[in-house]
Amino acid sequence: MRLQRRKLNLPLAGWALHCAVLLLACLGAAAPARADQNYSQQDFFDNSLSPGSYFYSRGQASAPSTLLLEDGKLPIETKEFISGPNALELQWRSAPNGGWVAEVDLKKWRNRTLLFPGDDLWLWVYSAEGLRAQDLPRLAVRDTAGNFSHPLAVGEFAHNLAAGKWTRMRIPLAAFRTASVHPLEPHRLNTLLFVQGAADNTAHTLYLDDIRIENDPVANETAPPTPQNVAAKGYERHIDITWKAVDDPNLAQYVIYRSEGGGPFQPIGVQRAGVDRYCDYTGNPHMTASYRVMARTSSLLESAPSAGATASTHPMTDDELLTMVEEASFRYYWEAAEPHSGMARENQPGNDDMIALGASGFGVMAIMVGAERGFITRQQAVDRLLKITAFLARADRFHGAWPHFLSGVTGHVMPTFGIYDNGADLVETAFLMEGLLAARQYFKADGASGRELYDRITRLWEGVDWNWFRATPRRDALYWHWSPDYAFYIANRLTGWNEVMVTYIEAIASPAHSIPASDYYSGWVGEGVGNPYANGKSYYGITLPVGGGTGGPLFFTDYSFMGFDPHAFRDRFTNYFDQNRSQARINRAYCMHNPNHWKGYGADDWGLTAVDGPHGYVPYEATPRLDDGTIAPTGAISAMAYTPAASMAALKHFYRDLGAQVWSIYGFRDAFNLQRNWYSNITMGLNQAPMAVMIENHRTGLVWKNFMANPEIQAALRKIGSASGQP
C-alpha cells in the first residue's frame, strides 16, 4: 500500500503531487507581525533541540587540519549562549595543505516559508581567548535550489574578537557572489558553509548563536516593554511559565530567567515572539524555582525584568499525568489557533495563515475535552465554536465540502498539494464533521448559544453533498478530491483498511445527500475491485482481522474513531475495537522485537505512525521497510483506549525519561529518533488532539458518547447492518 498522510492508494502522479507539500513554500496571506511566520522568515539558528550536537549540521576535515565533530555533526555549547539553552561550537585547527568544512543547514518544517526578506546575515560570535579577524574562517552559502557562492573572508566583516565577549557580526547578502552555474538566491538561504581560512596551525574555538537574516536595526531602537502578568505552574517534572504578550514591532524573543533557592536569576532559554508560554523541563519532581521574563530585540536590547513568579514541581498520580497531557494537547487548539477563524493551524512553527480542516475537527473534540475537564468554561468553548462555524459558513466550499487547507484571513482554498488540489477534500470534511457532530450533541443544552451552535452545525452538516463524490459511472464508491477546474483528476478512491471509515459512515448518515449503505462494502471494503480487506493472519501471536500486512500506521486507529465509537460497530469482518486494539498491540510487539535494532525501542518506547521524520514525511508502520527508528508519541498515547497499561508506560517514559527533548508547551512533540539524535521541532494539528481525545475516551467515553448520540449515525449503522444481511 502506498500512502501519503491521509491520502491512500494514490496513483504515482497523485503520490508525487501530495509529497510536493514538503518542498513548496506556502506564503498565504499576510500574517500578524511577530508571529511564527515572521520567526520563520528571520531565524536561521537559535538553539539545538538535540543534546550534544546539532542535527542539522555536518562537517569534514582533511589532514593535517582538524575539526571537532560529534558523530559527524557540530557540537553544542551549553554554558555560553545568546539564545539559550545552547550555541553552536566550531573548534578547528587550520594547517597548511589541509582543509575543513562545517555545514549548518536551515531547520525546515512543514510549510515553512523559504524566503528571507532581510538583506543581511547576522551572527553572534564568541571566543573565550579572543580571535584576530584574519584568523576567522571563510564562509560560503548555498540556497534552497542548491546554488552556491564563492567563500568570502569573514574577517573582512569583523574586527578582532575580544576575549570572553559576544560580538554581533553583519554580512550583507549581496557580498556572496555565485560560484554555480545558476544565479545564487541568497534570500532563499539554505546552508552556511564555514571553510578553512588562514593556515596558522593553531587551535581555535568559536561559538555561534542566534543566526538571523534581517535588515539593520531601526534608528534609535529602544528596549521593548516589560512582560506583565507572569505566572508559573508546576507539574511533576516541569514548570509552565506564562505572560501577557508584549506589543512591540522590534520584539525578537522573550528571555526566561530562573532562580533556585533564592540565588541569582540566570537565563535558561528563549521563546519566539508570538508565543507567550515557556516550558522549563527540570526533570526534578521536588523543585521550587522562581522566574522572570524579559523581552528583547535581536540586537539584545532587553526590557526591564518582569515581576517574579514561583512554582514547585511535585509527584503526580497516573490520573494527574493523564490530565496534564490532555491539558497541554488541548492548548494547541486554544492558544495557537488561527485568530480570524478560531481554527487549528496545520503545524507550529508553521504557516500562520494555513488552517487545516481535519485538524480543526480534531481540535473541536479537544475543546470538548477542555470544557469537560475545566481547562476552559463551557461558555468559552461555545463562543469559540460559534466563531468557527461562522467562519466555515462563509469559507470556500465545493458541493458542500471544504478543501484540505483554507486561509484564515480570506477563507479561500490554499492548494498546498499542487495545482489539482484547489477544491474539495472529502476526507478532511469528514474529520471536520466528526468533531462538529460530537460538539452538536455535547453543547446542545447550553442555553441560547448552545442551541444556536446546534442549528449552525446542522446547516453545515446538511450542506455536504456526499453523493456528488461518487465519481464514476458505477457510483459504487466515494472519491477523495474534486476540483472546480480539474474535476476528479486526482481520482483517489476511498477504499480501506485505512483512516477514512468515518467518511462512509457520515455519507450514509447524511440527512440531505446520503449515499446507499451498500457503498460501505463496494467502496470502503472494496468488494469487486480486488481490495485485500480481510487479513486474519497472526503477528507476534496477535491476530489482525482486517488490513494489509501488520495493519499500517497507528493513525488508522484514531482518526475515524475519535468520535465514532469502535465498540459500537461490527461488520462482516470484525468488531472495530478489537481490530484497533490488535493493531496497537502488534505495533508495540514489533517495537519490542525491534528487527532493525534501533536505539530505545522497547515495551515503553513504541508508536509507529505517519509523521515528518528526520528527513521528511514517512508513513511509519510496524514493518522493517517503513521503520527508521522514528517514534511518534501520539502513536502510543492515542492508543490509550485500546492498550491502557502499555500506553501509560509509554507516556511515563516519554515524559520522565525523554522529557527535555520530547515535552513542549503543547505536550509531546511530534516525533523523535534516538538512533539519529533527532527531535521534531514542531507540533502538528493532526497529532495533538488524538492524545487528548483518546485519553478522555478511555477515561469517560466522552467524545464517543456524544458523536454516537447523533440519531443519523445510529440509523446509518442499522442501514449498513441490513446491507450486509446482519440484524
TORBA-507991 format. One record per residue: residue in one letter; x, y, z of N, C-alpha, C in turn. Coordinates in steps of 0.1 Angstrom, whole numbers, plus 5000, padded with zeros to 4 digits. Layout:
<pts>
AXYZXYZXYZ...
</pts>
This chain:
<pts>
M500849885000500050005000500950125000R500650214991501350344991500450444998L501050525006500250625013501050755016Q500250865015500650995020499751015032R500251095041499351125053497951155048R497051065052495651075049495351065034K496251025026496051015012496550875008L495650775006496050645004495750594990N496450494986496250424973496350524961L497250614962497350714951498150654939P497750694927498550674916499850754917L500850714909502150774910502050924909A501250974900501151124899500651184911G499651124917499051174929499951174941W500751064941501751054952502751164951A503351194939504251304938503651434941L502351454937501651574939501551604954H501151504962500951524976502251544983C503351474979504651484985505151624983A504651694973505251824970505051924981V504151904990503951995001505152015010L505951905010507151915018508251995012L508052034999509152104992508752254989L507452274989506952404984506752504996A506952624994506652735004505252775001C504552795013503152835012503052975018L503053075010503153215015501853255021G500753225015499453265020499353415021A498353455029498153605031499053655042A499053785044499953835054499553795067A500553755075500253705089500553825099P499953815111500253915120501753935123A502254045125503654075128504053995141R505253955141505853895153505353755156A504553695147504053565149505053465143D504653335142505653235137506053255123Q505153315115505553335101506753435100N506753535109507853635110509053555115Y508953475125510053395130510753315119S509953245111510453155101511153235090Q510853365088511453445078512653525083Q513053505095514253575101515253475107D514753375113515653285121516353185113F517653175114518353065107518852965118F519253005129519652915140519352995153D518652935163518552985176519152895187N518752765186519352665195519152525190S519752435196519652295192518752215202L517752155196516952065205517651935208S518451885200519151765202520351795212P520551715222521651735231522951685225G524051755228525351705224525851765211S524951755201525351805187524151855180Y524351935169523251995162522951905150F521751855150521351765139521451815125Y521151945124521152005110522552065107S523551985109524952025106525751905102R526851925096527851825093529151885090G530251805090531551855088532551755083Q533651795079534751705074536051785074A537051715078538451775078539351695070S540351755063541351685056542651715063A543351605067544551615074545651695066P546451775073546551775088545651875095S544751935088543752015095542751935103T542151995114541251915122539952005124L538851935127537651995130536951905140L536551965152535851885162534451855158L534051725158532651685154532251575165E530851575166530251465174529351385165D529851265162529051175152528851245139G529851315135529851385122529151515122K528751565134527951695134528651795144L528251915143528852015151528452005166P529352015175528952005190528152135193I527552125205526852245210527452285223E527452415227527952465239526752505248T526852475260525652495269525952595281K527152655281527352755292527352895287E527852915275527853045269526953045257F525953135257524953135246524253275246I523553305235522753415233521253375234S520953275226519553215226519653085233G519453085246519552965254518552855249P518952735253519952695262521352655257N521652685244522852645238523252725226A524552705222525052765210525852665202L526152695190527052605182528452625185E529252515185530652525188531452485175L532352575171533252555159534652555165Q535252435165536552415170537452355159W538552425155539352385144540752415146R541552345137542952375135543252375120S543652495115543852505101545352495098A545652385091547052355088547352375073P548652405070548952415056548752275049N548252285037547952165029546852085034G546052135044544852065049543652145046G542552115051541252185049540152125058W539152205060538052165067536852245063V535652185064534352255061533352205071A532652305077531552285086530252345080E529252255078527952305072526852315083V526152425082524952445091523752465082D522852375083521652385074520552455081L519652515073518452575078517452465083K516952485095515852395100514652415091K514152305085512952315077511852245085W510652295084509452225089508352245079R507352165081506252165071505752305069N505652345057505052475052505952595057R507152575060508052685063508252775050T508052905052508252995041509753005039L510252955027511752955025512153085017L511953195024512253325019512553415030F513753475030514253575040514253715033P513353795037513253925031514354025035G515053995046516154085051517354085041D518154185043519354205034520654165040D520654125053521954105059521953975067L523053905067523253785076523853835089W523253805100523753845113524153725121L525353725127525753615136526353675149W525953615160526653645172527753545174V528953595177530153505178530853535191Y531553435196532253445209533453365209S534553415214535853345216536353375230A536553265237537053275251538353345252E539253315242540653365243540753495234G539753525226539953635217540453575203L540153645193540453585179540653705170R541853705163542053805153541153785141A540753895135539853895124540453805112Q541753815110542353745099542353595101D542153545114542153405117540753345117L539753425114538353375113538253285101P537353195100537153105088536553195077R536553135065535853185054534453125054L533553195047532153155047531553155033A530953045029530253035017528753005020V527853025011526452995013525852915002R524852835004524052764994522652794996D521852804984520452844985519652714984T518352724985517452614985517452534972A517852594961517952524949519352454946G520252474956521552414955522552494949N522252624945523252714940524152764952F525352794949526352834959527252944956S527853004966528753114964530153084965H531053174962532453164965532653194980P533553124987533853165001534353305002L533953375012534453505014535153505028A536053595030536753605042535853675053V535453605063534653665073535353775080G536653775081537353875088537254015082E536854015069536554145063535354215069F534554145076533254205081533354205096A534454185102534554185117535854245121H535854305133537054345140537654225147N538754245153539354135162538254115173L538053985177537153945187537753965201A537154035209537654055223537353925231A538253885240538153765247536953765256G536253655256535153635266533953735264K533753775251532653875249531953835236W530553835236529853815224529853935215T530053915202530054025193529053985181R528354085177527454065165528054105152M528154005143528754025130527654045119R527854135110526954165099527654145086I526954055078527554035064526354055054P526554155045525454175035525254055026L524054015024523853905015524453935001A524454064997524954094984526454064983A527154044994528554014993528853874988F527853784989528053654984527853644969R528953614962528953604947528753464943T527853444933527653304928528853234923A529053114926530053024920529552904913S528252904911527552794905527052834891V526552734884526052764870524952864870H524052854879522852944880523053054890P522353154889522553264899522153224913L522853274923522553244937521453324941E520553264949519353334955519653344970P520353444975520753454989519553474998H518453524993517253545002516553405004R516953304997516453174999517653085005L518253135015519453075021519152945027N519952845024519652705030520852655038T522052695035523252635042524352745043L524952745055526152815058527352725058L528352755050529552665049530752735055F531152705067532352765072533552685067V534552755062535652685054536952735060Q537952645059539252675064539752815058G540252895067540853025063542353025064A542953115072544353125073544952995079A545952935073546552815078547552845089D547152895101548052935111548452815120N547952695118548252575125548052595140T546952665144546752705158545252655161A545052605173543752565177542852685180H541652685175540752795178539352735181T538652815189537252775192536352905191L535352885184534352995182532952945184Y532153015192530752985194529953075185L528953015179527953085171526553075176D525853185176524453175181523553285175D522253265176521253355171521553405157I521653315148521953355134520653395127R520653515121519353565115519653635102I518653645094518653725082517653835084E518153965085517254075087517954205083N517254315083517854445080518454505092D519154615090519754685101518654725111P519054725124518054775134517654915131V516454945135515955085132516755185140A516755305135517555405142516855435156N517655455166517155495179516255385185E516655255181515855145187515855145202T514755115208514655115222514254975227A514454945240514154815245512654805245P512054685244510654655244510054685258P508754695259508154695273508454575281T508254585293508454465302507254375302P507454245300506254155301505554165314Q504254155313503354165325502654035328N502054025339501253905343501953775342V503253775346504053655346503453555357A503253435353502753335362503453205360A503553115370504252985369503352885375K503352765369502552645374503452525373G503552455384504352335385503652205382Y504252115375503751985373504751885379E504851765374505751665380507251695377R507551715365508951735361509151865354H508151945352508352075345507552185351I507852305348507152425352506752505340D505552545339505052625328505052775332I505652855324505652995327504953065316T504053155320503153235310503253385313W502953465303502953605305502053675294K501753795296500953875286501853915275A501353905263502153935251502654085251V503854105247504354245245504054285231D503654415230503354465217504454565213D505354515205506454605201506954555187P507054635177507454585164508854535163N509754565173511154525173511354405182L510354355188510454235196510954115188A512054055193512553935186512353805195Q512553815208512553705216512153745230Y511553645238511453655252512653575258V513253625269514253555276513753515289I513853385293513353335305514453325315Y514353375327515353375337514853295349R515753215355515253125366516253145378S515653145390516353145403516053025411E517052955416516752845425517352875439G516552845449517052865463517453005467G516753105460517053245464518253295457G518853215448520153255441519853355430P520853395423520653495412519853435401F519153525393518453485382519453465370Q519353345364520153315352519253285340P519753325328518953285316518953135314I517753075311517752935308517252905294G516653005287516052975274515353095269V514953085256514153185249512953135243Q511953225241510753185234510553285222R510153235211509953325199508853425201A508953535195507853635196506553575190G505453605196504153545192503753435200V504553385209504253275218504553315232D503553305241503653365254503653255265R504353145263504453035272505752975270Y506352925281507652855281507552735290C508152625286508252505294509652495299D509752495312511052465319511052325324Y511552235316511652095320512852075329T512652055342513752035351514151895354G513151805352513451665355513351625369N513151725378513151705392511751725398P511251615404509851625409509751695423H510851745428510951815441511751945440M511252035433512052155430511152275431T511652385437510952515437511852615430A511252695421512052795413511252915411S511953025409511253155406511753195392Y510853275385511053305371510853455369R511553505360511353645354511453625339V510753715332510753715317511153855313M512053865303512353985297512153985282A511754095276511554095261512754165255R513254125244514454185238514354185223T515154275217515354285203516454195198S516654175185517754095180519054155183S519154285186520454345189520654345204L519854265211519954245226519554365235L518754455230518154555239517054485247E517254475260516254395268515454495276S514154445278513354525287513854505302A513254585311513454555325512854425329P513454355339512854225343511454235347S510654135344509354125349509254105364A508154115370507954065383508153915384G508553865395508853725396507553635398A507653515395506653415397507353285402T506753225412507353105418506452985417A506952865415506152745414507052625418S506452515422507152395426506652275418T507652185414507252055409506851965420H506151855417505651765427505251635421P505451525428505051395422503551395418M503251325407501851315402501351175401T500051155403499451025401499250995386D498950875383498650845369497550925364D496550945372495351025368495751165365E496651225374497051365372497951375360L498751275357499551275345498651275332L497651195332496751195321496051335319T495651395329495051535328496051635323M497351615328498351705323498551695308V498551575303498751555288497551615281E496351585286495151635279495251795279E495551855290495551995291496652055281A497852005281498852055272498452035257S497951925254497551895240496451995236F495452005245494352105242494852245239R495852285246496352425244496752455230Y497152355222497452385208496352445201Y495152395204493952435196493352565203W493752595215493152715222494052835220E495352815223496352925224496952945210A497152845202497852865189496952865177A495652875180494652885169494853005160E494452995148494553105138493453205143P493853335145492953425152491753465145H491753475132490553525124489453415124S489753285124488853185123488653105135G489553105144489553025156489952885154M490352845142490552705138492052675140A492352545138493652495140494652515128R495852565131496852565121497452425119E497952415107498552285103499652235113N500552325116501652295125502252425130Q502952415141503652535147504952485152P506052565149506052675140505552625126G505052725118504552695105503952815098N503152795088502452905082501352945090D501353075095500353125104498953135098D498953145085497653165079496953035075M497652925075497152795070496352725080I495052715077494152635086493952495080A494052395088493952255084492552215088L491652165079490252135082490152015090G490851905087490751785095491251805109A492451875110492951905124492051995132S491352085125490352165132489152085137G488751985130487751895135488251825147F489451775147490051715159490151815170G490451935167490552035177489252065184V488152055176486852075182486651975193M487051855190486851745200487851775212A489051825210489851865221489351975229I488652065223487952175230486852115239M486152015234485151945243485851895255V487051835254487751775265488151895274G488552005268488952115277487852175285A486652175279485452215287485052115298E485151995294484751885304485751885316R486951905313488051905324488252035331G487552135326487652265333488852345329F489452315318490552395314490052535309I488852535303488052655300486652635304T485852735304484452725307483652675295R482552615297481652575286481352695277Q481052805283480752925275481852965266Q483052965272484252995264484352895252A484052775254484152675243483052705233V481852725237480752755228481052885220D481552985226481953105219482953085208R483952995211484952965201484352885190L483452795193482852715182481852795174L481252895180480452985172481253065162K482453105167483353175158483853085146I484152955149484552865139483452835129T482252815134481152785125480752895116A480853025122480553135114481653145102F482853125105483853125095483653015085L483352895089483052785079481952815070A480952885075479752915067480053005055R481153095057481453185046482753145039A483353035043484552995036484252925023D485352905015485152825003484652685006R483652644998483152514998482852464984F482952334981482752284968481852164969H480552184964479552084967479352054982G479552164989479352145004480552105012A481652055005482852005011483852115011W484652125022485752215023487052165017P487952245014489252195010490152145022H491252095018492152055029492652165037F493052275031493552395038492852525033L492652605043492052735040492952845045S492852965039493453085045492553135056G493153155068492353205079491953355077V492753425069492453565067491353585057T491353505046490453525035489353415034G489553305040488553195039488653115026H489653145017489853085004490752965005V490552874995491352754995492852784993M493652705000495152714998495552584992P495852574979496052454972497552404975T497752354987499052324991499752204984F498852114980499451994974499552004959G499352124953499652144939498452194932I498552194919497552264910496252194910Y496252064912494951984912494251984925D494852034935494252034949493652164953N492852224943492252354946490752344948G490352234953488852224955488552144968A487652054967487151984979488051874983D488051854996488751735002487751665011L487151555006486051495013486451435027V487651385027488051315040488351425051E489051535047489151635057487851695061T486851695052485551745056484951645065A485151515063484551415072485151425086F486451455087487151465100486551595107L486351705099485851825105484451795110M483551725102482251705107482151605119E483151515120483251425131483251505144G484151615144484251695156483051785158L482451835147481351925148480051845153L479851725148478751645152478851605167A480051575172480151545186479851675194A480351785190480151915197478651955196R477951925185476551955184475751895195Q476051765199475351695210475851745223Y477151765225477651805238477151935243F477052035234476752175239475252205236K474452115231473152155227472252205238A472552165251471752215262472252345269D473252405263473952525269473252655265G471952655268471252785266471052825252A470852955250470553005236471852995227S473053015233474252995224474452855221G474152755229474252615226473252575215R472052635216471052605205471452665192E472052785193472552845180473652765174L474552715183475652635178475052505171Y474052445178473452325172472852345158D472152455157471552495144472552515133R473652585137474652615127475352485122I475752405132476352275128475452195119T474152195122473152115114473152175100R473152305098473152355085474452325077L475552325084476852285077476752135073W476252055082476151915080475251875068E474151945068473151925057473751975043G474652065044475152125031476252035024V476751935030477751855024477051755014D477351765001476751674991477651554989W477551464998478351344998478151264985N476951264980476551184968477351234956W477751364956478451414944479751344943F480351294953481751244953481751094949R480651044945480550904939480850924924A482150934921482651004908482350924896T482450794896482450714884481050674880P480950634867479550584863479050474871R479950394877479450284886478850334898R479250454903478750514915478650414927D479850344929479850244940480850274951A481450404950482450434960482550594960L483150634971483450784973484850804968Y485050934963486350974959486751094967W488051104969488651204979488551344975H488851374963489051514959488151554947W487751674946487151734934487651874933S487951914920488452044917487452114908P487152244910486352314900486952324887D488252314886488952324873489352194867Y489652094876490151964871489351844875A488151874880487151764883487751664892F487651534889488151424897489451374892Y490351464887491651434881492451344891I492451384904493351304913492851164914A491551144913490951004912491350914924N491350964936491750884947490450814953R490250694950489050614955489250584970L488250604978488350584992488050434995T489050354997488950214999489850175011G489350095020490150065032490949935031W491649905042491749955056492650075056N492150185061493050305064492250385074E492450525073491850615083490550665079V489950635068488850715063487450645065M487350545073486050485075484950575079V485250675087484150775091483550845080T484250865069483750925057482550855051Y482650725051481450645046480350645056I480750635069479650645080478850765078E479550885077478851015076478151025063A478650975052477950985039476650905039I476750795045475450715046474550775056A475050845066474150905076473651045072S474151105061473751235058472251255057P471651355063470251385063469751445050A470651495041470251565029470851505016H472051445017472751395005473351265008S472651165012473251035016473550955004I474450855007474750754997474250625001P474050524992473450394996474350325006A473850255016474550175026475450075019S475050025007475849925000477149974996D477350104995478650164992479650135003Y479250105015480150065025481049945021Y480349845015481049725011481649744997S481049804988481649814974482749924974G482550024983483550134983484650114994W484250125007485150115018485849975018V485149865018485649735018486349705005G485749754994486349734981486049604974E484849554977484349434970484249464955G484749374947484649384933485849454927V486749514935487949584929489249514934G489149394940490349324944491049384956N490349454964490949504976491149404987P492349374992492549275002492249325016Y490949345019490449405031490649315043A490249185042490449095053491849045054N492249025067493548975070493548845076G493348835089493248715097494548645100K495648715097496948655100497348695114S498348615119498848645133500248705132Y500448805140501748875141502148885156Y503248825159503648815173502648755182G501848655177500848595184499548665185I499348775177498148865178497548855164T496248825164495548815151495048945147L495248985135494749115129493549085120P492349125123491249085115491249145101V491549275099491549335086492749425084G493049455071494149545068495249475062G496049545054497249485048498449475058G499149365057500349345065500049355080T500849435087500549455101499549565105G498849615095497749705097498049845093G499349885091499550025087499950115099P500050245096500350335107499250345118L499650385130498650375141497550485139F497750585131496750685129495450625123F495550505117494350435112493450415123T493950395135493150355147492550475154D492950595150492550715157491550805149Y491950845137491250955130489750925129S489350815124487950785123487250745136F488050715146487550665159487750755171M487950885168487950975179486551005184G485651015174484251035177483450905175F483650845164482950715161483450605170D482650555178482950455188483150315182P484450265182484650135176483950025183H483650035196482849935203481549905196A480950015190479550015186479349955172F480449905166480249865152480949735149R480249645143480749525138480149505124D481049475114480649445101480849295099R480949255086481149105083482449055088F483449145091484749105093485249115108T484749215115485349235129484549335136N484749335149484349455158485549545158Y485349675156486449765153487249805165F486749785177487549805189488549695189D488149565186489049455186490149475175Q489749525164490649555153491749655157N491249765163492249875166493149825178R492549755187493449705198494449615193S494149525184495149425178496249505171Q495849605163496849675155497749755165A497249805176498149875185499049775192R498549665196499349565203500449515193I500149495181501149445171502249555169N501849675169502749785168503749785179R503249765191504149765203505049645203A504449525199505249405199506349415189Y506049475177507149495167508249575173C507949685180508949775186509749695197M509049605204509849525214510749425207H510249365196511149275188512249355181N511949475176512949565171513949505161P513349455149514149385139515349475133N515149605133516249695128517249735139H516949695151517949725162518149865165W517049945165517150085167517250115182K517950225185518150265199516850305205G516650255217515550295225514350215225Y514050145214512850075212512649975223G511349955228511049865238509649865243A509349805254507949795259507349925262D508250025265507650165269508150265258D508650225247509150315237508650265223W507450295220506850245208505850345203G505250325191504350415185504750455171L504550365161504950395147503650445140T503750565135502650625127503150735118A502350785109502850875099503151015105V504451055103504851185108505951235099D506351365101507551415095508751375103G509551285098510751235105511951315102P513151265105514351335104514651385090H514051315080514351355066513051375058G511951415065510651435058509651335062Y508551345055507351265058507551125054V507151035064507250885062506050825069P505250735062504150675069504650555077Y505350585088505950475096504950375101E505350245100504450135105505350025109A504649915114505449805121505949705110T506749765101507549675091508949735090P509949655088511249705087511449805076R510649795065510849885054510350025057L509350035066508850165069509050195084D510350185088510750205102512250245101D512550375105513850415105514350455119G513550415129513950445143513150565148T512150615141511450735145510150695152I509950745164508850715172507950845173A506650835172505750945174504950925187P505151005197504350995210502850975207T502351045197500851035195500450895192G501450815186501050675183500650595195A501550585205501350505217500250575226I500350705227499450765237498050775232S497850795219496450795213495850655213A496650555216496150415217495650385231M495650485240495250465254493950395256A493050415247491750345249491850195246Y492850155238493050015234494049945242T495050015246496149945254496550035265P495650055275495850155286497150135294A497450005298498649995306499950015297A500049965285501149985277501250135273S500150205270500250345266500650425278M500250395290500650465302502050455304A502650335302504050315304504850395294A504350405282505050495272504950635276L503750685280503650825284504650855295K504750775305505750795316507150805311H507450705302508850705296509150835288F508250865280508450985271508551115280Y507751125290507751245299508951245309R509151135315510051125326511551105322D511651025311513050995307513551075295L512651115286513051195274512551335275G511951385286511151505287511751625281A513051655284513551785280513551805265Q513651695258513651695243512251675237V511451595244510151545238508951625243W509051685255507851755261508051905257S506851965254506852105250505752185256I505552305252504452385257503052325253Y502952255242501752195238501752035240G502551995250502551855252503651785245F503451665241504551595234504851645220R506051655217506451695203506051585193D506151625181505651535170506351405169A507651395171508351275169509751285174F510451175175511851175179512551045173N513851055172514650935167515950935175L515950845185517150835194518350785186Q518150705176519250645168520050765162R519250865157519950975150520051105158N519651095171519751205180518951325174W517751295169516851395163515551405171Y515051525172513851555179513051655171S511851635168511051725160510851855166N510951965158510852095164509452155162I508452065158507052115156506052035164T504952095166503752025170502752035159M501951925156501151915145499651905149G498851985142497351985145496751845144L497251765136496651625135497051535146N498151565153498651475163498451505178Q498151635181497951675195496651625200A495551655192494251625196493951475199P494451385190494151245193494651205207M495751265212496151225225495151265236A494651395235493751445244492351365243V491951345231490651285229490551145233M491651065228491550925231491850895246I492650975252492750965267491450985273E490651085269489351115275488351005272N488450945260487550835256487950715265H489150695268489550585277488950615291R489050735296488650765309487150775311T486450835302484950855303484150825291G484750805279484050785267483350915262L483751025267483051155264482751175250V483751175241483551215227482851105220W483150975223482450865217480950875220K480550905232479150905236478451015228N479051135227478351245221478251235206F479351185199479251155185478151055182M478150945189477250835187475850875191A475650985198474251025202473551095191N474251125180473551185168472651075162P471351105161470450995156470850955142E471351045133471651005120472750895119I473650895129474750795129474150655133Q473350655143472750525146471950465135A471150555128470450505116471350455105A472450515103473450475093473950335096L474250305109474850175113473750065111R472550105113471450005110471349975095K471550075087471450055073472649965068I473849995073474949905069474749765074G474249745086473949615090472949545081S471949615076470949555067471549525054A472549605049473149585036474049465037S474549425049475349315050474649185054G473349195055472549085060472549065075Q473049155082473149145097471949205103P471649165115470549225123470849375126
</pts>
